[in-house]
Structures are given as C-alpha cells and as structure tokens.
Amino acid sequence: MRQKAFRARKKHQKRRKRAKQKVRLHEQGQLKYEQLPRLAREMLAKKRRAERTAA
C-alpha cells in the first residue's frame, strides 16, 4: 500500500510541476489562456486571488 501512495504522490507532483511551467509560459506571453490545462488555470486563478488580497 505504501508503494501505491508513493507513486500517486509522485505522479501528482509531476502534474503540478508541469502545470506551474505552463503558468510561467503564459505569464511570459508564450501561451494563450485557452491553451492552458485545467490544473494550470486553477493555479493561475489562485495566484491572481492571492495577489488581489495582498494588494
């Protein structure tokens, strides 16, 4: 069971890392919003909300 949880965590970690990379590309203007995967869109929305509350 521990191996299964480890693999699931690693897989999720990879997905998040790829999504963060896509968000960076979007911020640099290399990717359009429509081209972002769902997880990257959620991360971007969370980031924008955090910036709005901090300001």
N, C-alpha and C positions, 0 to 999 in steps of 0.2 A: 504493500500500500504506500509506503514512503517513497518508493521509486516513482509511482504514478503521480503523486503530488509534486515531486521534484520536477518531473517532465512537464507537467501542466504549468508550473510556475515559470519554468524556463521559456516555454512557448509563449506565455503571456508577456514575459519580459521582452522577448524578441519583437512581438507585435507592437508593444508600446514604444520600443526604440525606433522601429521603422516609422511609426506614426509621428513621433517627435521630429524625425528627419524630414518628413513631408511638410510639417508645420513650418520648419525653418525655411524650406524651399519656397513655400507660399509667402512667407514674410519677405523673402528676398525678391519676390516677383517672378519667380521661375515657374510657379504652378498656379493655376486658377483655382478658386474655391470649389468649383464643380468637380475638379479632378481629385480632390482630397478624399481619402477613405473615411468611413463613418467615425472611426476612433479618432482620427486626426481632427475632424470637425468638432468633435466633443472636446478635445483638448484645447483647441483654439477658442471655443466658446468659454471654457473655464478660465483660460488665460485672460481673455477680454473682461470677464466679470471681475476677476481679481484686480486688474488694472483700474477698473471703474471704481471699485470700492476703496482702493488705496488712494485715489486722487481726491 
